[in-house]
Amino acid sequence: MSVAALAYIIFESPNADGWAAFLQNTVGLAPAAVAGEGLFFRLDDAAWRINVRPGATERFAVAGLELASNAQLDACVERLRAAGAPADENPALAAARGVLRLVQSADPCGNAIELIVGRTLGYEHFASPAGVSGFVAGDMGLGHVVLPAPEIEAARHFWLETIGLGLTDTMTFTLVPEIGPQTLYFMHADNARHHSVALFEAPSPTGLIHFMLEARTIDDVGRFIDRCERDGVHIASQFGRHSNDRMMSVYVMTPGGSMLEFGCDGLQIDWRSWIPTTSLVPDLWGHKFMGPPGVPAI
C-alpha cells in the first residue's frame, strides 16, 4: 500500500466569506497563517488541511494524497505512466503547497489528485474557535472524501491498482428508485481509518459527493448540530450510524453545494487481518435523508 493518508482538500469558490464563516464558526476549524492563494484552515498539527481558493464557480478542485517516501512516489509515477494516466511533477506547486514533492494526476472520471511527499507541520496547538475538543486526524489524515465515479469500474481499478489503495468494503443499494442500484467502493490508505477515499457510481455538479471530518466525542457532534441550527446550515441527512465504518454522524450542506459529514466513533482497523467485506445496507440506524433532491447522503 503506497498511500499513507488523505493529506488535504482544495475547493474553489466565489464566496470566501461564506466558507470562512462555515468552516470556522460552524465546523470549528482554525484559520491557518499560510502564504498562498485563498483561505487555509487547520484541524490538527498539519500546517493546513483545507484550502478555499478564489474561483468563478463553486467547485471541488483536488484531493492531496500523502505518500510515505520518495521511493513510493516514484513507483506510483511509474504505474501512472504505464497506465497512460497523467503524472506531472510540479516543483513550483510543491513549494506553494508546503511539501517537498508533488505530482499531479487524475482518475478516469476526471477527479484531480495531487500525490505528495513531505508535508509541512504547523507545530501550533490546535484550538477550535467553536470549542471542538479535537479531530481524529494526524497520521490518519484529514478524514475521507467520496468522489463521483460514473465509470466506476475503471475508477476502481485506477485507485486500487495504480494509486495503490486497499479495498475495505463494497456496497450496492438503491437510493433513488428511478435510477436503480448504485455501487460504492470504500478504499483505505496505510492507516487505521476505515476509508480515506470512496467512489460513488454517480456524477456530481460540484465535483464531490462529500468529505468527512471525525471529531473526538459524540458531544462534539451534538454541539455541531446545534451550531448548524444556529447558523442556518441545512442538515441533509439526520444523525445516524453507518453499517460499515460504524461512524455516528450527520450530513450538512456546505457553501459549495457538496456535503460535509461530521462524525465520531469511526471504526479503526488492523489491516493485517482484514478481509474486504460487502455491506447490504448503508446504515444501522438513522441518517434519514432530508434533501435536497438528487444529492445522495452516503
ChimeraX attribute file (.defattr): number of C-alpha atoms within 10 A of each C-alpha:
attribute: neighborCount
match mode: 1-to-1
recipient: residues
	/A:1	15
	/A:2	21
	/A:3	25
	/A:4	21
	/A:5	29
	/A:6	27
	/A:7	29
	/A:8	23
	/A:9	23
	/A:10	18
	/A:11	24
	/A:12	21
	/A:13	21
	/A:14	16
	/A:15	17
	/A:16	17
	/A:17	11
	/A:18	13
	/A:19	19
	/A:20	20
	/A:21	15
	/A:22	19
	/A:23	20
	/A:24	17
	/A:25	19
	/A:26	23
	/A:27	25
	/A:28	25
	/A:29	28
	/A:30	21
	/A:31	21
	/A:32	19
	/A:33	13
	/A:34	17
	/A:35	11
	/A:36	13
	/A:37	12
	/A:38	16
	/A:39	22
	/A:40	22
	/A:41	22
	/A:42	26
	/A:43	27
	/A:44	25
	/A:45	17
	/A:46	23
	/A:47	21
	/A:48	27
	/A:49	23
	/A:50	22
	/A:51	24
	/A:52	24
	/A:53	18
	/A:54	16
	/A:55	15
	/A:56	9
	/A:57	13
	/A:58	20
	/A:59	20
	/A:60	25
	/A:61	20
	/A:62	21
	/A:63	23
	/A:64	22
	/A:65	26
	/A:66	25
	/A:67	24
	/A:68	15
	/A:69	14
	/A:70	14
	/A:71	12
	/A:72	16
	/A:73	22
	/A:74	12
	/A:75	13
	/A:76	22
	/A:77	23
	/A:78	15
	/A:79	18
	/A:80	21
	/A:81	13
	/A:82	10
	/A:83	12
	/A:84	9
	/A:85	17
	/A:86	16
	/A:87	20
	/A:88	15
	/A:89	17
	/A:90	13
	/A:91	14
	/A:92	11
	/A:93	16
	/A:94	20
	/A:95	13
	/A:96	12
	/A:97	23
	/A:98	20
	/A:99	17
	/A:100	15
	/A:101	21
	/A:102	28
	/A:103	23
	/A:104	18
	/A:105	20
	/A:106	17
	/A:107	20
	/A:108	18
	/A:109	15
	/A:110	12
	/A:111	18
	/A:112	17
	/A:113	21
	/A:114	25
	/A:115	25
	/A:116	26
	/A:117	23
	/A:118	16
	/A:119	20
	/A:120	14
	/A:121	14
	/A:122	16
	/A:123	10
	/A:124	12
	/A:125	9
	/A:126	19
	/A:127	17
	/A:128	20
	/A:129	15
	/A:130	18
	/A:131	14
	/A:132	21
	/A:133	14
	/A:134	18
	/A:135	22
	/A:136	21
	/A:137	22
	/A:138	15
	/A:139	17
	/A:140	21
	/A:141	23
	/A:142	29
	/A:143	27
	/A:144	28
	/A:145	23
	/A:146	23
	/A:147	25
	/A:148	25
	/A:149	28
	/A:150	18
	/A:151	15
	/A:152	20
	/A:153	14
	/A:154	13
	/A:155	24
	/A:156	22
	/A:157	14
	/A:158	20
	/A:159	19
	/A:160	15
	/A:161	16
	/A:162	22
	/A:163	23
	/A:164	20
	/A:165	24
	/A:166	22
	/A:167	22
	/A:168	22
	/A:169	20
	/A:170	18
	/A:171	18
	/A:172	18
	/A:173	15
	/A:174	12
	/A:175	17
	/A:176	13
	/A:177	8
	/A:178	7
	/A:179	9
	/A:180	10
	/A:181	13
	/A:182	16
	/A:183	17
	/A:184	24
	/A:185	23
	/A:186	26
	/A:187	25
	/A:188	27
	/A:189	27
	/A:190	21
	/A:191	20
	/A:192	17
	/A:193	24
	/A:194	26
	/A:195	31
	/A:196	29
	/A:197	24
	/A:198	25
	/A:199	25
	/A:200	25
	/A:201	19
	/A:202	18
	/A:203	15
	/A:204	20
	/A:205	13
	/A:206	19
	/A:207	22
	/A:208	25
	/A:209	26
	/A:210	27
	/A:211	21
	/A:212	19
	/A:213	21
	/A:214	23
	/A:215	24
	/A:216	18
	/A:217	16
	/A:218	14
	/A:219	13
	/A:220	23
	/A:221	22
	/A:222	16
	/A:223	16
	/A:224	23
	/A:225	23
	/A:226	13
	/A:227	18
	/A:228	19
	/A:229	13
	/A:230	10
	/A:231	13
	/A:232	9
	/A:233	17
	/A:234	17
	/A:235	21
	/A:236	23
	/A:237	23
	/A:238	17
	/A:239	21
	/A:240	19
	/A:241	22
	/A:242	18
	/A:243	15
	/A:244	23
	/A:245	20
	/A:246	18
	/A:247	20
	/A:248	24
	/A:249	28
	/A:250	27
	/A:251	28
	/A:252	23
	/A:253	20
	/A:254	18
	/A:255	20
	/A:256	19
	/A:257	20
	/A:258	22
	/A:259	27
	/A:260	22
	/A:261	26
	/A:262	24
	/A:263	28
	/A:264	23
	/A:265	17
	/A:266	22
	/A:267	13
	/A:268	14
	/A:269	16
	/A:270	11
	/A:271	17
	/A:272	6
	/A:273	6
	/A:274	10
	/A:275	9
	/A:276	12
	/A:277	13
	/A:278	12
	/A:279	14
	/A:280	12
	/A:281	13
	/A:282	19
	/A:283	19
	/A:284	13
	/A:285	12
	/A:286	15
	/A:287	21
	/A:288	15
	/A:289	18
	/A:290	16
	/A:291	15
	/A:292	14
	/A:293	9
	/A:294	9
	/A:295	21
	/A:296	20
	/A:297	23
	/A:298	18
